[in-house]
Amino acid sequence: MELAQYIIVNTSLGMNKGKIAAQASHAAVSVLEKVDKKIIEEWKNQGMKKIVLKISSTKELVELFQKTKKELPCALITDAGHTQIEPGSKTCFACGPIKEHEGEKHFGKLKLL
């Protein structure tokens, strides 16, 4: 069973690469609180695969998050607004680690960042 963590980034905010990396890191760590420890250990043993995808609007990001969190462990990141973007901006969300076929079902239409 191949596991992967999915990170969906909101590209409409115009974040630079460093900001995207920081926000994706927040998401990757935050979601682990919602995942069974046995799955996390298996994912670590497999190399901690991550798939980073892009979505082009806050509306689409929030809608996909709301839909996905009903079935899978997800964490949405809201920025504090200390640097580049407005406070309360929804920057990204992470899902999993989950089975890759589940990720494909939910995120298969999105493009890599």
Secondary structure, DSSP 4 states (H G I P E B T S, - for coil): --EEEEEEEEGGG---HHHHHHHHHHHHHHGGGGS-HHHHHHHHHTT--EEEEEES-HHHHHHHHHHHTTTS-EEEEE---SSSS-TT-EEEEEEEEEEHHHHHHHHTTSEE-
